Amino acid sequence: MREKKLSFIDIIKLAFGSYLDNDRTVYTMTYKKAVDKHQGSLVLGEELKIKSGVIINVTSTDKS
């Protein structure tokens, strides 16, 4: 069985439809029940091995 990997940006696009690369938008991402790391946070440049049942929480904050 091949494991699926999603990047930080892939997950942002799934959550919000697009990734805004600017100085005003900050994304925060946490996860539980992932393949190689049971729980933690993901930052730009990292990937996450996905399996059935993984829980990912993504928030977007706009600095005004």
N, CA, C and O atoms as a GROMACS GRO file, in nm:
protein
  256
    1MET      N    1   0.084  -0.119   0.000
    1MET     CA    2   0.000   0.000   0.000
    1MET      C    3   0.089   0.125   0.000
    1MET      O    4   0.178   0.138   0.083
    2ARG      N    5   0.064   0.212  -0.091
    2ARG     CA    6   0.142   0.336  -0.102
    2ARG      C    7   0.081   0.444  -0.014
    2ARG      O    8  -0.040   0.468  -0.017
    3GLU      N    9   0.165   0.508   0.066
    3GLU     CA   10   0.118   0.615   0.153
    3GLU      C   11   0.112   0.746   0.076
    3GLU      O   12   0.200   0.775  -0.005
    4LYS      N   13   0.010   0.823   0.102
    4LYS     CA   14  -0.008   0.953   0.038
    4LYS      C   15   0.056   1.059   0.126
    4LYS      O   16   0.038   1.060   0.248
    5LYS      N   17   0.132   1.150   0.063
    5LYS     CA   18   0.191   1.262   0.135
    5LYS      C   19   0.127   1.391   0.084
    5LYS      O   20   0.106   1.407  -0.037
    6LEU      N   21   0.097   1.480   0.175
    6LEU     CA   22   0.046   1.612   0.140
    6LEU      C   23   0.138   1.717   0.202
    6LEU      O   24   0.180   1.704   0.317
    7SER      N   25   0.167   1.819   0.125
    7SER     CA   26   0.252   1.927   0.176
    7SER      C   27   0.164   2.026   0.253
    7SER      O   28   0.042   2.023   0.246
    8PHE      N   29   0.230   2.113   0.326
    8PHE     CA   30   0.162   2.220   0.400
    8PHE      C   31   0.073   2.299   0.305
    8PHE      O   32  -0.043   2.326   0.337
    9ILE      N   33   0.126   2.336   0.188
    9ILE     CA   34   0.048   2.415   0.091
    9ILE      C   35  -0.067   2.333   0.034
    9ILE      O   36  -0.175   2.388   0.012
   10ASP      N   37  -0.047   2.203   0.007
   10ASP     CA   38  -0.156   2.117  -0.042
   10ASP      C   39  -0.274   2.118   0.056
   10ASP      O   40  -0.389   2.129   0.014
   11ILE      N   41  -0.243   2.108   0.184
   11ILE     CA   42  -0.348   2.104   0.286
   11ILE      C   43  -0.419   2.239   0.296
   11ILE      O   44  -0.541   2.243   0.312
   12ILE      N   45  -0.345   2.349   0.286
   12ILE     CA   46  -0.405   2.483   0.286
   12ILE      C   47  -0.503   2.495   0.170
   12ILE      O   48  -0.614   2.545   0.187
   13LYS      N   49  -0.461   2.450   0.051
   13LYS     CA   50  -0.548   2.457  -0.067
   13LYS      C   51  -0.674   2.373  -0.051
   13LYS      O   52  -0.781   2.413  -0.096
   14LEU      N   53  -0.663   2.257   0.014
   14LEU     CA   54  -0.780   2.175   0.041
   14LEU      C   55  -0.875   2.245   0.139
   14LEU      O   56  -0.997   2.239   0.123
   15ALA      N   57  -0.819   2.311   0.237
   15ALA     CA   58  -0.901   2.376   0.340
   15ALA      C   59  -0.966   2.505   0.291
   15ALA      O   60  -1.082   2.532   0.322
   16PHE      N   61  -0.892   2.586   0.215
   16PHE     CA   62  -0.938   2.720   0.179
   16PHE      C   63  -0.955   2.746   0.030
   16PHE      O   64  -1.002   2.852  -0.010
   17GLY      N   65  -0.916   2.650  -0.054
   17GLY     CA   66  -0.930   2.666  -0.198
   17GLY      C   67  -0.810   2.729  -0.265
   17GLY      O   68  -0.790   2.712  -0.385
   18SER      N   69  -0.728   2.801  -0.189
   18SER     CA   70  -0.606   2.862  -0.243
   18SER      C   71  -0.510   2.891  -0.129
   18SER      O   72  -0.548   2.892  -0.012
   19TYR      N   73  -0.385   2.916  -0.166
   19TYR     CA   74  -0.282   2.952  -0.070
   19TYR      C   75  -0.240   3.095  -0.099
   19TYR      O   76  -0.196   3.125  -0.210
   20LEU      N   77  -0.251   3.184  -0.002
   20LEU     CA   78  -0.211   3.323  -0.018
   20LEU      C   79  -0.070   3.340   0.038
   20LEU      O   80  -0.047   3.323   0.158
   21ASP      N   81   0.023   3.374  -0.049
   21ASP     CA   82   0.162   3.393  -0.008
   21ASP      C   83   0.189   3.543   0.004
   21ASP      O   84   0.236   3.608  -0.090
   22ASN      N   85   0.158   3.597   0.122
   22ASN     CA   86   0.179   3.740   0.146
   22ASN      C   87   0.217   3.762   0.292
   22ASN      O   88   0.219   3.668   0.372
   23ASP      N   89   0.246   3.885   0.327
   23ASP     CA   90   0.288   3.917   0.464
   23ASP      C   91   0.172   3.932   0.560
   23ASP      O   92   0.193   3.942   0.681
   24ARG      N   93   0.050   3.933   0.510
   24ARG     CA   94  -0.067   3.955   0.595
   24ARG      C   95  -0.135   3.827   0.641
   24ARG      O   96  -0.202   3.826   0.744
   25THR      N   97  -0.118   3.717   0.567
   25THR     CA   98  -0.189   3.594   0.598
   25THR      C   99  -0.098   3.495   0.670
   25THR      O  100   0.012   3.465   0.623
   26VAL      N  101  -0.144   3.446   0.784
   26VAL     CA  102  -0.069   3.348   0.862
   26VAL      C  103  -0.154   3.222   0.874
   26VAL      O  104  -0.271   3.229   0.913
   27TYR      N  105  -0.096   3.107   0.841
   27TYR     CA  106  -0.166   2.979   0.852
   27TYR      C  107  -0.108   2.900   0.970
   27TYR      O  108   0.013   2.897   0.991
   28THR      N  109  -0.198   2.838   1.046
   28THR     CA  110  -0.159   2.751   1.156
   28THR      C  111  -0.221   2.615   1.132
   28THR      O  112  -0.339   2.605   1.098
   29MET      N  113  -0.141   2.509   1.150
   29MET     CA  114  -0.190   2.375   1.122
   29MET      C  115  -0.144   2.277   1.229
   29MET      O  116  -0.026   2.272   1.263
   30THR      N  117  -0.238   2.200   1.283
   30THR     CA  118  -0.206   2.092   1.376
   30THR      C  119  -0.272   1.965   1.324
   30THR      O  120  -0.367   1.970   1.246
   31TYR      N  121  -0.220   1.851   1.369
   31TYR     CA  122  -0.275   1.723   1.324
   31TYR      C  123  -0.268   1.619   1.434
   31TYR      O  124  -0.190   1.631   1.529
   32LYS      N  125  -0.352   1.516   1.420
   32LYS     CA  126  -0.354   1.400   1.509
   32LYS      C  127  -0.370   1.276   1.424
   32LYS      O  128  -0.429   1.281   1.316
   33LYS      N  129  -0.318   1.165   1.471
   33LYS     CA  130  -0.334   1.033   1.410
   33LYS      C  131  -0.270   1.021   1.272
   33LYS      O  132  -0.324   0.953   1.185
   34ALA      N  133  -0.157   1.086   1.251
   34ALA     CA  134  -0.085   1.074   1.124
   34ALA      C  135  -0.003   0.945   1.124
   34ALA      O  136   0.007   0.877   1.226
   35VAL      N  137   0.056   0.911   1.009
   35VAL     CA  138   0.128   0.785   0.994
   35VAL      C  139   0.254   0.779   1.079
   35VAL      O  140   0.266   0.694   1.167
   36ASP      N  141   0.350   0.869   1.054
   36ASP     CA  142   0.479   0.858   1.122
   36ASP      C  143   0.491   0.944   1.247
   36ASP      O  144   0.577   0.918   1.332
   37LYS      N  145   0.407   1.044   1.260
   37LYS     CA  146   0.406   1.128   1.380
   37LYS      C  147   0.262   1.129   1.428
   37LYS      O  148   0.172   1.172   1.355
   38HIS      N  149   0.238   1.084   1.550
   38HIS     CA  150   0.101   1.071   1.597
   38HIS      C  151   0.029   1.206   1.605
   38HIS      O  152  -0.088   1.216   1.568
   39GLN      N  153   0.099   1.308   1.652
   39GLN     CA  154   0.037   1.441   1.659
   39GLN      C  155   0.146   1.547   1.657
   39GLN      O  156   0.262   1.522   1.689
   40GLY      N  157   0.104   1.668   1.619
   40GLY     CA  158   0.200   1.778   1.616
   40GLY      C  159   0.150   1.892   1.530
   40GLY      O  160   0.029   1.905   1.507
   41SER      N  161   0.242   1.974   1.484
   41SER     CA  162   0.207   2.086   1.398
   41SER      C  163   0.291   2.078   1.271
   41SER      O  164   0.398   2.017   1.269
   42LEU      N  165   0.240   2.138   1.166
   42LEU     CA  166   0.307   2.138   1.036
   42LEU      C  167   0.333   2.283   0.998
   42LEU      O  168   0.250   2.370   1.021
   43VAL      N  169   0.450   2.307   0.939
   43VAL     CA  170   0.486   2.442   0.894
   43VAL      C  171   0.523   2.438   0.746
   43VAL      O  172   0.544   2.331   0.689
   44LEU      N  173   0.532   2.554   0.687
   44LEU     CA  174   0.566   2.567   0.545
   44LEU      C  175   0.693   2.489   0.513
   44LEU      O  176   0.794   2.501   0.582
   45GLY      N  177   0.687   2.410   0.408
   45GLY     CA  178   0.800   2.329   0.366
   45GLY      C  179   0.795   2.185   0.412
   45GLY      O  180   0.872   2.102   0.365
   46GLU      N  181   0.705   2.153   0.504
   46GLU     CA  182   0.694   2.017   0.556
   46GLU      C  183   0.582   1.941   0.484
   46GLU      O  184   0.493   2.001   0.423
   47GLU      N  185   0.588   1.806   0.495
   47GLU     CA  186   0.486   1.719   0.441
   47GLU      C  187   0.434   1.629   0.551
   47GLU      O  188   0.500   1.608   0.652
   48LEU      N  189   0.314   1.576   0.530
   48LEU     CA  190   0.250   1.487   0.626
   48LEU      C  191   0.204   1.363   0.554
   48LEU      O  192   0.139   1.371   0.450
   49LYS      N  193   0.239   1.246   0.609
   49LYS     CA  194   0.189   1.120   0.554
   49LYS      C  195   0.045   1.103   0.600
   49LYS      O  196   0.017   1.104   0.720
   50ILE      N  197  -0.044   1.086   0.505
   50ILE     CA  198  -0.188   1.080   0.532
   50ILE      C  199  -0.236   0.936   0.534
   50ILE      O  200  -0.192   0.854   0.454
   51LYS      N  201  -0.328   0.906   0.626
   51LYS     CA  202  -0.396   0.778   0.629
   51LYS      C  203  -0.541   0.805   0.668
   51LYS      O  204  -0.575   0.915   0.711
   52SER      N  205  -0.623   0.707   0.655
   52SER     CA  206  -0.763   0.719   0.694
   52SER      C  207  -0.771   0.750   0.843
   52SER      O  208  -0.706   0.683   0.924
   53GLY      N  209  -0.850   0.848   0.880
   53GLY     CA  210  -0.869   0.883   1.020
   53GLY      C  211  -0.782   0.996   1.071
   53GLY      O  212  -0.800   1.040   1.185
   54VAL      N  213  -0.688   1.046   0.989
   54VAL     CA  214  -0.604   1.157   1.034
   54VAL      C  215  -0.692   1.282   1.050
   54VAL      O  216  -0.783   1.305   0.971
   55ILE      N  217  -0.664   1.359   1.153
   55ILE     CA  218  -0.739   1.482   1.182
   55ILE      C  219  -0.645   1.600   1.165
   55ILE      O  220  -0.539   1.605   1.228
   56ILE      N  221  -0.684   1.694   1.079
   56ILE     CA  222  -0.601   1.812   1.055
   56ILE      C  223  -0.685   1.936   1.081
   56ILE      O  224  -0.795   1.951   1.028
   57ASN      N  225  -0.633   2.025   1.164
   57ASN     CA  226  -0.699   2.153   1.193
   57ASN      C  227  -0.615   2.265   1.131
   57ASN      O  228  -0.495   2.276   1.156
   58VAL      N  229  -0.681   2.347   1.049
   58VAL     CA  230  -0.613   2.456   0.979
   58VAL      C  231  -0.686   2.585   1.005
   58VAL      O  232  -0.808   2.592   0.992
   59THR      N  233  -0.611   2.688   1.044
   59THR     CA  234  -0.670   2.821   1.060
   59THR      C  235  -0.591   2.922   0.978
   59THR      O  236  -0.472   2.904   0.953
   60SER      N  237  -0.660   3.026   0.937
   60SER     CA  238  -0.599   3.134   0.862
   60SER      C  239  -0.628   3.263   0.935
   60SER      O  240  -0.742   3.290   0.972
   61THR      N  241  -0.525   3.344   0.957
   61THR     CA  242  -0.540   3.472   1.024
   61THR      C  243  -0.491   3.581   0.931
   61THR      O  244  -0.385   3.570   0.870
   62ASP      N  245  -0.569   3.687   0.920
   62ASP     CA  246  -0.534   3.800   0.835
   62ASP      C  247  -0.494   3.916   0.925
   62ASP      O  248  -0.577   3.968   0.999
   63LYS      N  249  -0.368   3.956   0.918
   63LYS     CA  250  -0.322   4.071   0.995
   63LYS      C  251  -0.373   4.197   0.930
   63LYS      O  252  -0.353   4.217   0.810
   64SER      N  253  -0.439   4.281   1.005
   64SER     CA  254  -0.488   4.404   0.945
   64SER      C  255  -0.426   4.526   1.010
   64SER      O  256  -0.456   4.639   0.972
   0.00000   0.00000   0.00000
